[in-house]
Amino acid sequence: MMAGNDMTQADFLSRCERSGYLLVLVPSSYLGGVFRSQVVAGLSQRLPEVRLIAVDDVLFASNSVPDGFDQVIPTAQLKEPCHAGKPAVNCAYSLPTWLTLDHLAKTAQCITLDLPELLYLLDIPLVYQTGALTRELAMQHHAEFVSLRERLADERSRKTLEAIMRLRLDGNRAALLDVLCPGEQEYFSLYRGPEHPIVLRSDEHYVDIGAYDGDTVKKFMLAARHEYASIHAFEPDPANYRLMHASLAGSVGLHLHNQAVSDTGGHLAFAAHGTMGSRVEIDGTVQVPCVRLDDLLDVMTLLKMDVEGHEARVLRGAARLIDECRPRMAITCYHHVQDLLDIVAAIDGIAAGARLRLRHYSLYFYDTILYVDWPDALREGR
């Protein structure tokens, strides 16, 4: 775990000013689409005279120049001698594209920042927290993460936590390269093999909280070969729920709930965007019905949860169910720096003996999953 690289990032802006332009590598990527307008606005404020040049084969082929950009060139032109020593930022999201452009930029002798490093520099939120706050909290809770590292059940989990902490300190995604897992194996795998933290059985009582449009429910059905006991899927966003209902209603053993899940019943304020980022939020624009799992279910063998930082409260509202059933769990823990610590604390407050494993599935801050199981319960056949 090392300190952030503020001097290099500050010098990067000076290089942009001296060069007169910034090479933006693949702004048409998923991450480029997410952050493009914020980055353009931040750069235009900090560097109003600097031209933005998109290095992007997709945009070049379609003759498209994104708003805020001055020019689009194909990636082959990156090799031209005029770009040697010029500043660039790598916006790639897929691993092959990131590796390709990283190599091309190094070969061209560009001075390259990774996109998250630029987000740190421009103080743009990475998920929900800015880079400055992310770094501050990572350093503030360093000792707690070191202690948690010793509890993780395998070396891959320990290396994953170390990589995530390095990423949080400086924003360079190279830290993830040695621990990154294939995205198709997130939560559970379609492929049968003992190496995945969760091996499905034919009698699962599966609970999906934050089911979005039903994508992970469909994935579970496929991974289970449509052999399971029951499925309960919860999605509070009305637009997302309609999509899930339209595609899954009528499936055998499936129960769909247009509700939020928490540690209290009643109603909660909710930010309904019709996206994966819809979430419980104090300033939310709508009120949604909310339940505790302990008030609704009697059995649960497998829990998948992605609720944008609300995970610990969901667990506390399922304390009886977890204590009695010892379900295996796949829980997102990346939305805020302290989410992982809060989730583990909630689990420890319910029952002892949990085995913890950590995996990471995206070339960004997204998709860190905590896998939980109970070796003693598994031996007892629960």
C-alpha positions in Angstrom: 0.0 0.0 0.0 1.6 3.2 -1.1 0.9 6.9 -1.0 -0.9 8.8 -3.7 1.0 10.5 -6.6 -0.2 14.1 -6.3 3.0 15.7 -7.7 2.9 13.6 -10.8 -0.8 14.4 -11.3 -0.2 18.1 -10.8 2.7 18.1 -13.2 0.4 16.4 -15.7 -1.7 19.5 -16.0 1.4 21.6 -16.7 2.3 19.1 -19.4 -1.1 19.6 -21.0 -0.7 23.3 -21.0 2.7 23.1 -22.5 1.6 20.6 -25.2 -1.6 22.5 -26.0 -3.6 19.3 -26.2 -4.6 16.1 -24.4 -4.9 12.7 -26.0 -8.0 11.0 -24.7 -7.8 7.3 -25.4 -11.1 5.5 -26.2 -13.6 8.0 -24.8 -16.3 5.8 -26.4 -15.7 3.1 -23.8 -18.2 2.4 -21.1 -16.2 4.4 -18.6 -15.7 7.1 -21.1 -19.4 7.4 -21.5 -20.0 7.5 -17.7 -17.4 10.3 -17.1 -17.0 12.1 -20.4 -19.1 15.2 -19.6 -17.7 15.6 -16.2 -14.1 15.3 -17.4 -14.7 17.7 -20.3 -16.3 20.2 -17.9 -13.4 19.8 -15.3 -10.7 20.2 -17.9 -12.3 23.2 -19.6 -12.4 24.9 -16.2 -8.8 24.0 -15.3 -7.3 24.1 -18.8 -9.5 26.2 -21.0 -6.9 26.6 -23.8 -6.0 22.9 -24.1 -7.5 21.0 -27.0 -9.0 17.5 -26.4 -8.2 14.9 -29.1 -10.1 11.6 -29.0 -8.0 8.6 -30.0 -10.8 6.2 -30.8 -11.3 3.9 -33.8 -15.1 3.6 -33.2 -15.6 7.4 -33.2 -13.2 7.9 -36.2 -15.0 5.2 -38.3 -18.4 6.9 -37.6 -17.0 10.4 -38.2 -18.3 11.4 -34.7 -16.7 14.1 -32.6 -18.1 14.1 -29.0 -19.2 17.3 -27.4 -16.2 19.1 -25.9 -13.7 17.5 -28.2 -11.8 19.2 -31.0 -10.7 16.3 -33.1 -10.8 12.5 -33.5 -7.9 10.4 -34.7 -7.5 6.6 -35.1 -5.3 4.7 -32.7 -2.7 4.0 -35.4 -1.9 7.8 -35.4 -0.8 7.5 -31.7 2.5 6.1 -33.0 3.4 9.3 -35.0 6.5 11.0 -33.6 4.7 14.2 -33.0 2.9 12.6 -30.0 6.1 11.5 -28.2 6.2 13.1 -24.8 2.6 14.4 -25.1 0.0 13.8 -22.3 -2.7 11.1 -22.6 -5.4 9.6 -20.5 -6.4 6.0 -20.8 -10.3 5.6 -20.6 -10.5 1.9 -21.6 -12.7 -0.3 -19.6 -12.2 -3.8 -21.0 -9.0 -5.5 -20.1 -7.8 -6.2 -23.6 -8.4 -2.6 -24.7 -6.7 -1.2 -21.6 -3.7 -3.4 -22.1 -3.5 -2.5 -25.8 -3.7 1.2 -25.3 -1.3 1.1 -22.4 1.3 -0.6 -24.6 0.7 1.8 -27.5 1.0 4.9 -25.3 4.2 3.6 -23.8 5.6 2.7 -27.2 4.7 6.2 -28.4 6.4 7.6 -25.3 3.3 9.5 -24.2 3.0 10.7 -20.6 -0.1 8.8 -19.6 -2.5 9.0 -16.7 -5.1 6.3 -16.0 -8.7 7.7 -16.1 -9.3 7.3 -12.3 -6.1 9.2 -11.7 -7.6 12.1 -13.7 -10.8 11.8 -11.7 -8.8 12.2 -8.5 -7.1 15.2 -9.9 -10.4 16.9 -11.0 -12.2 15.8 -7.8 -14.9 13.9 -9.7 -16.8 11.2 -7.6 -15.4 7.7 -8.4 -18.7 6.0 -7.5 -20.2 8.0 -4.7 -17.1 9.4 -3.1 -14.4 11.6 -4.6 -10.8 10.5 -4.9 -9.7 12.8 -2.1 -12.3 11.4 0.3 -11.6 7.8 -0.9 -7.8 8.3 -0.2 -8.5 9.9 3.2 -10.8 7.2 4.4 -8.5 4.4 3.1 -5.7 5.8 5.1 -7.8 6.6 8.2 -9.1 2.9 8.3 -5.8 1.4 7.2 -5.3 -0.6 10.4 -8.8 -2.1 10.2 -8.3 -3.2 6.6 -4.9 -4.8 7.6 -6.7 -6.7 10.4 -9.5 -7.8 8.0 -6.8 -9.0 5.6 -5.7 -11.6 8.1 -9.3 -12.9 8.3 -9.6 -13.6 4.6 -9.7 -17.2 3.8 -7.3 -17.5 0.8 -4.3 -15.7 -0.7 -6.3 -14.5 -3.7 -8.6 -12.6 -1.3 -5.7 -11.1 0.5 -4.0 -9.9 -2.7 -7.4 -8.6 -3.9 -7.8 -6.4 -0.8 -4.2 -5.1 -1.2 -4.8 -4.2 -4.8 -8.1 -2.4 -4.0 -6.4 -0.4 -1.3 -3.6 0.6 -3.6 -6.2 1.6 -6.2 -7.9 3.8 -3.6 -4.8 5.6 -2.8 -3.7 6.7 -6.2 -6.3 5.7 -8.8 -4.0 3.6 -11.0 -5.8 0.6 -12.3 -2.6 -1.3 -12.9 -3.0 -2.4 -9.3 -5.9 -4.6 -10.3 -4.2 -6.5 -13.2 -3.0 -9.5 -11.1 -6.3 -10.0 -9.2 -9.0 -9.3 -11.8 -11.5 -12.0 -12.3 -13.7 -12.6 -15.5 -16.9 -10.6 -15.2 -19.0 -13.5 -16.3 -18.1 -15.3 -13.0 -19.4 -12.5 -10.8 -21.7 -13.8 -8.0 -21.8 -17.4 -9.4 -20.4 -19.1 -12.5 -22.2 -20.8 -15.4 -19.2 -23.2 -15.4 -19.1 -26.0 -13.0 -15.8 -26.0 -11.0 -14.6 -26.0 -7.4 -12.5 -22.9 -7.9 -15.5 -20.5 -7.6 -16.4 -19.4 -4.1 -20.0 -20.5 -4.6 -21.0 -23.9 -5.9 -24.7 -24.1 -6.5 -26.9 -27.0 -5.4 -30.2 -28.2 -6.8 -32.2 -27.2 -3.7 -31.3 -23.5 -3.4 -33.6 -21.0 -1.8 -32.1 -18.0 -3.6 -32.7 -14.4 -2.5 -31.7 -11.6 -4.9 -31.8 -8.1 -3.3 -31.2 -5.3 -5.8 -32.4 -7.5 -8.7 -32.4 -4.6 -11.2 -34.1 -5.8 -14.4 -33.7 -9.5 -13.5 -30.3 -10.0 -15.0 -28.8 -11.8 -12.0 -31.9 -13.8 -11.5 -31.6 -15.1 -15.1 -27.9 -15.8 -14.5 -28.7 -17.8 -11.4 -31.3 -19.8 -13.2 -28.8 -20.7 -15.9 -26.0 -21.4 -13.5 -28.4 -23.7 -11.5 -29.6 -25.3 -14.7 -33.1 -24.3 -13.7 -32.9 -26.7 -10.7 -33.7 -24.8 -7.5 -36.3 -24.7 -4.7 -37.4 -21.1 -4.7 -36.3 -17.6 -5.8 -37.3 -14.3 -4.1 -36.2 -11.2 -6.1 -36.5 -7.7 -4.7 -36.3 -4.5 -6.8 -37.8 -1.2 -5.5 -37.3 0.9 -8.6 -40.7 0.9 -10.4 -39.1 1.1 -13.9 -36.6 -1.7 -13.2 -39.3 -3.8 -11.6 -41.5 -3.6 -14.6 -38.7 -4.8 -16.8 -38.0 -7.7 -14.5 -41.6 -8.6 -14.2 -42.0 -8.5 -18.0 -39.1 -10.9 -18.6 -39.5 -13.3 -15.6 -43.1 -13.4 -14.5 -44.5 -16.9 -14.5 -41.1 -18.7 -13.9 -41.5 -21.7 -11.7 -40.8 -21.0 -8.0 -40.2 -17.3 -8.6 -41.5 -14.6 -6.3 -41.0 -11.0 -7.4 -41.2 -8.1 -4.9 -41.4 -4.4 -5.8 -39.9 -3.5 -2.4 -36.8 -2.3 -0.8 -35.1 -4.4 1.9 -33.6 -2.9 5.1 -33.5 -3.3 8.9 -36.9 -1.7 9.3 -40.3 -2.0 7.7 -42.5 0.8 6.4 -41.3 3.2 3.7 -37.9 4.6 2.7 -36.9 7.5 0.5 -35.5 6.2 -2.8 -33.7 7.7 -5.7 -35.4 6.0 -8.7 -33.4 6.4 -11.9 -34.5 3.3 -13.8 -30.8 2.2 -13.7 -28.5 0.0 -11.8 -27.6 3.0 -9.6 -31.2 3.4 -8.2 -30.8 3.4 -4.4 -32.1 4.2 -0.9 -31.2 7.8 -0.3 -32.3 10.3 2.3 -33.0 12.9 -0.4 -34.7 10.4 -2.7 -37.6 11.6 -4.8 -40.0 8.7 -4.1 -41.2 6.7 -1.1 -41.0 2.9 -1.6 -42.3 0.1 0.6 -39.6 -1.5 2.6 -39.4 -4.9 4.4 -37.1 -6.9 6.6 -36.2 -10.4 5.4 -36.8 -11.7 8.9 -40.5 -10.6 8.6 -41.0 -12.2 5.2 -38.9 -15.4 4.8 -38.3 -18.6 6.8 -35.6 -20.1 4.7 -32.6 -18.8 2.6 -29.7 -20.8 1.4 -28.1 -18.3 -1.0 -28.2 -14.5 -0.9 -27.0 -12.1 -3.6 -27.1 -8.4 -2.7 -26.2 -5.2 -4.6 -28.0 -2.2 -2.9 -25.6 0.7 -3.4 -24.1 0.8 0.1 -27.2 -0.2 2.0 -25.9 -3.8 2.5 -25.1 -3.7 6.2 -28.7 -2.6 7.1 -30.2 -5.4 5.0 -28.1 -7.9 6.9 -29.2 -6.5 10.2 -32.8 -6.9 9.1 -32.1 -10.6 8.3 -30.3 -11.5 11.6 -32.6 -14.3 12.5 -32.7 -15.8 9.0 -28.9 -15.7 8.7 -28.4 -17.1 12.2 -30.8 -20.0 11.6 -30.0 -20.8 8.0 -26.3 -19.8 7.6 -26.8 -18.9 3.9 -23.9 -18.5 1.5 -23.8 -14.9 0.5 -22.4 -12.8 -2.4 -22.4 -9.1 -1.4 -21.2 -6.0 -3.2 -18.8 -4.0 -1.1 -17.3 -1.3 -3.3 -19.7 1.7 -3.3 -18.1 3.4 -0.3 -14.7 2.9 1.3 -16.1 1.6 4.6 -18.7 -0.7 3.1 -16.6 -3.8 3.4 -15.8 -3.1 7.1 -19.5 -2.3 7.8 -20.7 -5.5 6.1 -18.2 -7.7 8.0 -19.1 -6.1 11.3 -22.8 -6.7 10.6 -22.1 -10.4 9.8 -20.0 -10.8 12.9 -22.8 -9.3 15.0 -25.1 -12.0 13.8 -23.1 -15.2 14.0 -19.6 -16.4 14.4 -17.6 -18.6 12.1 -18.1 -16.9 8.8 -15.5 -17.7 6.1 -14.7 -14.6 4.0 -13.4 -14.4 0.5 -13.0 -11.4 -1.8 -13.0 -11.2 -5.6 -12.9 -8.3 -8.0 -14.6 -8.3 -11.4 -14.1 -5.0 -13.2 -11.2 -2.8 -14.3 -12.4 0.0 -12.1 -13.7 0.5 -8.6 -16.9 -1.4 -9.4 -17.7 -5.0 -8.7 -15.8 -6.1 -5.6 -17.8 -9.0 -4.1 -17.5 -10.4 -0.6 -18.3 -14.1 -0.5 -19.5 -15.5 2.8 -20.0 -19.1 3.8 -20.0 -21.1 7.0 -17.7 -24.2 7.0 -19.3 -25.7 10.1 -22.8 -25.2 8.6 -21.7 -26.8 5.3 -20.3 -29.8 7.2 -23.6 -30.1 9.0 -25.4 -30.2 5.6 -27.2 -26.8 5.9 
